[in-house]
Amino acid sequence: MSLLVRGAHQVATPTGNGARRGAELAGLKVHPHAVVRCENGRIAFVGDEDEHWRRYGEAEDTLEADGGCVLPGFVDPHTHPVWAGSREDEFDRRLRGENYMDIARSGGGINSTVRATRKASAKELLAATLDRLDRFLTHGTTTIEAKSGYGLDYETELRILEVIRDADSAHPVDLHPTCLAAHEIPPEYRDDPEAWVQRLVDEIHPQIARSGLAEAVDVFCEEGVFDLEQTRRLLADADDLGWRIHLHADELTPLGGANLAVEFGALSADHLMCVTPEGVSALAHSETVAVLLPGTSFFLRSPWAPARTLIDAGCAVALATDCNPGSSPTESMPMILALATLGMGLGVAEALTASPLNAAAALGRADEIGSIEEGKSADLLVLDAPTYHHLVYHFGVNPIRHVVKGGRVVVRDGRLRSQE
């Protein structure tokens, strides 16, 4: 299968097979009036159209960019896409002054979604997840990291991971599954959280590891959830099981989660609104990617993560939606890039390197996805605008005209191909 994407005003992409840092974060490669040829799901050529015709014949399919800008498909390295129910009542409570932890202590928060998700069938969860994946895809996202975490018991966590597997098979978006059974203390263990930690270590993590349904683990390291010592035990257990590691770190309090993520060689430390200077330094001298979630800060009206401090220190910074029902109910990476620039102070080129290339590095896949370079997976999007700046300049709308996944056009003129 071959596909030629032609007629672009520009093709803009970060470059390389690893995370970019410091001044390199703004180093986009911009090809004016270039074409992209895809062969068998891979990028075969990026450059001048005349040179393309000298080297290649006709393609089996052609996608006209019509003066739009071609970008790599977005990679979203932190999502919670499988859940049932809704929490709009909590949203209203926050608008009236209650904070996230107050709501959680009253029975809301994560445990509210856990109750609804436990009641839902696999069929119901899969249908809801596929709907969300449609929204990810039409907003330009072609790969996500997908966490469990709304089961908080073995049976439901396994069901969620099975839904992630089935959604990955049924949908163009690639899903990378993470076990987040350590997302919260379930209600039945509220009076004995140590017993829950021990059950995770002794039973749930080993059983899920044997199932082969997760490639990584995550822990919500936070005051009132899993403290540093508990998180250390859970990560040591995950390391022994051969899982890669992500970590919810320093979101609400400066607990030291970033340092712990670096200690365990985590792929990513996520949130970081309250990261300490020591944590910044540790991240800057490590391969662990700092995944920032501006949608969460915006939706909870909480402080932004110190993006410029992290970038200026030399940390590898990525962006993600944190798509979830309680603190960031969005599938839109264009919205996240707008928030990262207007709220956190990134430049547009920096944001476009943070997602997709650095986001791909946060999944350990920067050699495969995240940029438009020969040999990489042919995951592309076409903006309904001539330059990449319009992602932020024209905010609050969906600017994605077409999406290509693995060399196939999966969204054309804003519509899923299955809807045509």
Secondary structure, DSSP 8 states (H G I E B T S, - for coil): -EEEEE--SEEEE--SSS---GGGGG--EEEETEEEEEETTEEEEEEEHHHHHHH----SEEEE-TT-EEEE-EEEEEE-----S--HHHHHHHHTT--HHHHHHTT-THHHHHHHHHHS-HHHHHHHHHHHHHHHHHTTEEEEEEE--S--SHHHHHHHHHHHHHHHHHSSSEEEEEEEEETS--GGGTT-HHHHHHHIIIIIHHHHHHHT--SEEEEBB-TTSB-HHHHHHHHHHHHHTT-EEEEEESSSS--SHHHHHHHTT-SEEEE-TT--HHHHHHHHTSS-EEEE-HHHHHHHT-----HHHHHHHT--EEE---BBTTTB----HHHHHHHHHHTT---HHHHHIIIIIIHHHHTT-TTTSSS--TTSB--EEEESSSSTTHHHHSTTS--EEEEEETTEEEEETTEEGGG-
